Structure formats: structure tokens, C-alpha cells
Amino acid sequence: MSVELTVLALAALLQGLQFVLYAVPANREIGPGYTMSARDREPSRALSDRTARLGRALDNHFEGLILFGIAVGVVQMSAQNTAFTAACAWVYLIARVLYVPAYALGLRPHRSLIWVVGFAATMLMLLAALI
């Protein structure tokens, strides 16, 4: 398996971990009665700031993972795998790992800077495949 595909698999596992990091405290805070419902109304209790941030970080990774998955797919299917695209993949993953605690702890502007690094790595992978 290529480095890029390996990192994509690890990024998907990170997504699963992020789900657990969000879902466990969310269920504790608002209760399984709401979380197992159809959610036709807002919960009667609000999430804590940290849990809400973990939920937003999870949503953000879903968005970033789509673009990263496209980048990996383009690189892989076009056989444009290089040391550069492999390094970009690792930079993306490291940035995503760092992003979770930075967002959960409300670290500003660090969270945004970390996000930019991961996004730039993804865009550079795509550009490398086009060159």
C-alpha cells in the first residue's frame, strides 16, 4: 500500500476516534434519550463548551477528509506518488491530530494555523498530481 493510502486509512481511524471523543461526553451531557431520538427538537440541555468544540472539530474533519481523500485518490490513480505527496499526506495527518486538542482547548489562533497547514498540504498534493 502506498504511503498516501496508509495515511488516508489512518485519517479515517482518527475520524472514528474523534467521533468517540465527541459522542461519549455528548451522551453523558444531554442523555441517551435525546441522542437516540429522531432529534426533531433541540436538546433540553446544552453541551459543554469543550464537547461542542469536539463536535465542531469532528464536522471539520469530515469536510477536510473529503478533500484529502480526493487528493489521495488523484495521486494514487494517476500514479503520481512521490516523496513530496507522501510528505504532504503525513503533514495533513499530523495537522489533523494536533487540531483536535487545539480546538477542544480553544487555542486561538493556533487551531486556525494548524488547520491552514493541513489544508495547504492537501492542496499541494492536488497541485503535485497536476504538474
SULDATA-V811134 format. One record per backbone hydrogen bond with DSSP energy under -1.0 kcal/mol. CO is the residue of the C=O (numbers start at 1). NH is the residue of the N-H. If there is no record, write none. Layout:
# SULDATA-V811134
co=CO nh=NH
co=CO nh=NH
This chain:
# SULDATA-V811134
co=2 nh=6
co=3 nh=7
co=4 nh=8
co=5 nh=9
co=6 nh=10
co=7 nh=11
co=8 nh=12
co=9 nh=13
co=10 nh=14
co=11 nh=15
co=12 nh=16
co=13 nh=17
co=14 nh=18
co=15 nh=19
co=16 nh=20
co=17 nh=21
co=18 nh=22
co=19 nh=23
co=20 nh=24
co=22 nh=26
co=23 nh=27
co=24 nh=28
co=25 nh=29
co=26 nh=30
co=27 nh=31
co=31 nh=35
co=32 nh=36
co=34 nh=37
co=48 nh=52
co=49 nh=53
co=50 nh=54
co=51 nh=55
co=52 nh=56
co=53 nh=57
co=54 nh=58
co=55 nh=59
co=56 nh=60
co=57 nh=61
co=58 nh=62
co=59 nh=63
co=60 nh=64
co=61 nh=65
co=62 nh=66
co=63 nh=67
co=64 nh=68
co=65 nh=69
co=66 nh=70
co=67 nh=71
co=68 nh=72
co=69 nh=73
co=70 nh=74
co=71 nh=75
co=72 nh=76
co=73 nh=77
co=74 nh=78
co=75 nh=80
co=76 nh=79
co=82 nh=86
co=83 nh=87
co=84 nh=88
co=85 nh=89
co=86 nh=90
co=87 nh=91
co=88 nh=92
co=89 nh=93
co=90 nh=94
co=91 nh=95
co=92 nh=96
co=93 nh=97
co=94 nh=98
co=95 nh=99
co=96 nh=100
co=98 nh=102
co=99 nh=103
co=100 nh=104
co=101 nh=105
co=102 nh=107
co=103 nh=106
co=107 nh=111
co=109 nh=113
co=110 nh=114
co=111 nh=115
co=112 nh=116
co=113 nh=117
co=114 nh=118
co=115 nh=119
co=116 nh=120
co=117 nh=121
co=118 nh=122
co=119 nh=123
co=120 nh=124
co=121 nh=125
co=122 nh=126
co=123 nh=127
co=124 nh=128
co=125 nh=129
co=126 nh=130
co=127 nh=131
